[in-house]
Amino acid sequence: MKILPLARLLRLPNVFTAFADIGLGLCVTAGLSPQSLDDSFPWRAALLVLASGLLYMAGMVWNDWFDLEEDRLTRPGRPLPSGKISTRTASLIGFVLMLAGVGAAAGASPVSGIYAGGLVLAILAYDARIKRTPWGPLGMAACRFLNVLMGVSLADTVAVPLVTRVHLALTIGLYIVGVTWFARTEEKRSEPKTLRRAGFVMLAAGLLAVAVGVRVPPGTSSVLFPYLLVVGAFWVGSKIVPAIRQPTPGNVQAGVKRSIFGLVVLDALLASVFIGTPGLLLVGLLPPALLLGKWVYST
């Protein structure tokens, strides 16, 4: 099996966005639940990162497996319809990745394993059915919602209450609703009205992110947070606006790609609310994602 078709099947550049969700959760744990940072925390944190990456890649495999007939008509060059990877091999890869992902999460903590199990169900439901319905964006958001909750699963439940966890997960989930909605018709000319509405949903997620500051003690957040949030919005918007004005497949796909990588930026900015400026180091996940994105498509 050649490496490039496998990397495209797994959507390797996007895996870094899954890592960023977990990184956000770990920063929340470090900032609000220092009592959870015992000697076992580093390896349990590593298991969560591994689990998230494995489950994300499994989701991408099953996405293409369930889309095979459609891809034969609209995307024949992709690994499965082109025959570069067989459907049997793909299903085996997808099964092993999911099993390993749940196992890694359970190794981090029983609660993490429960979230991973829920994530598996959400992934399969989305890939097999939900994405073909009007509820598709919400189905994808549910996957990200659970991924963020898994990232915070090592934190003490008193130090990091449910309302804080849900606020974070909803912020990321709402952003993904917008991204998924924006990408719904990326393979053909899109409707500007639909793209505008999707863009407003992503903007609403940014506003929800601003409110996260009320979840931490005064003086905890990085002073750069609100300014960098605006910069990040302009960075994503620089591809979104041209796509709305000229909704060709190329422009829309460029907007989708930028929005996907924008999730890493959003995670980093939210992390800086809980541990200060060091949380911005999560942006370090962006360069390898962008580099891989030169050879491996993200959508």
HELIX and SHEET records of a PDB file:
HELIX    1   1 ILE A    3  LEU A   10  1                                   8    
HELIX    2   2 LEU A   12  LEU A   32  1                                  21    
HELIX    3   3 PRO A   34  SER A   36  5                                   3    
HELIX    4   4 PHE A   41  PHE A   66  1                                  26    
HELIX    5   5 LEU A   68  THR A   74  1                                   7    
HELIX    6   6 THR A   87  ALA A  108  1                                  22    
HELIX    7   7 PRO A  110  ALA A  128  1                                  19    
HELIX    8   8 ILE A  130  ARG A  132  5                                   3    
HELIX    9   9 GLY A  136  GLY A  151  1                                  16    
HELIX   10  10 LEU A  162  PHE A  182  1                                  21    
HELIX   11  11 PRO A  192  VAL A  210  1                                  19    
HELIX   12  12 ALA A  211  ARG A  215  5                                   5    
HELIX   13  13 PHE A  225  ARG A  245  1                                  21    
HELIX   14  14 PRO A  249  ILE A  275  1                                  27    
HELIX   15  15 THR A  277  LEU A  285  5                                   9    
HELIX   16  16 LEU A  286  LEU A  292  1                                   7    
END                                                                             
